[in-house]
Amino acid sequence: MRFKKNKDIVEHVDNGERFLLNMKNGNFYALHEVSANIWNMLDETDKSYEIISMLSKQYTDVAKETLTDDINCFLKELINEELVRKI
């Protein structure tokens, strides 16, 4: 799958933590380390398999199937919250 960030999202980093504000619906989000990594990777690639590949190199102690399921679940949440859209 391919994804693109929603243009209505405002990002803010404070003390190393990343926050997102959806200007369209007013929802506010705080991202933990891994979710912030995925969010940042969406600037480099729009392909979920490339994100999975990059993270599997960072988290070698996590089974690739588990990592894939977790990343896909997070990406679906981003879609549901209108933070990204499928392209």
Phi, psi and omega in degrees: 000154178239147186224155175221138178294145176288134182288348181270012182263130175255129180255146176215136176245129180221122181052040178081357179260141181256133179236146179236140175234122176273106184292339182286318183244356177081004180285144184240139184225141171248130182257133173279181190305309184291317179295325176294323176299315180297316179302315179295323180296334178294346173280336183266327183213154175250010185253126182297323182295330177287322176297316178300316180298314180297317182287329179294335175284332179277324185246069185291343181274358179255132178300138183301323179297317178296314179300315180300313180298316181295317180294315179297322177297316179296318179297323176295321176297319178300320177295312181300327180271004179061032176272331174223168175224153175286144175235000000 
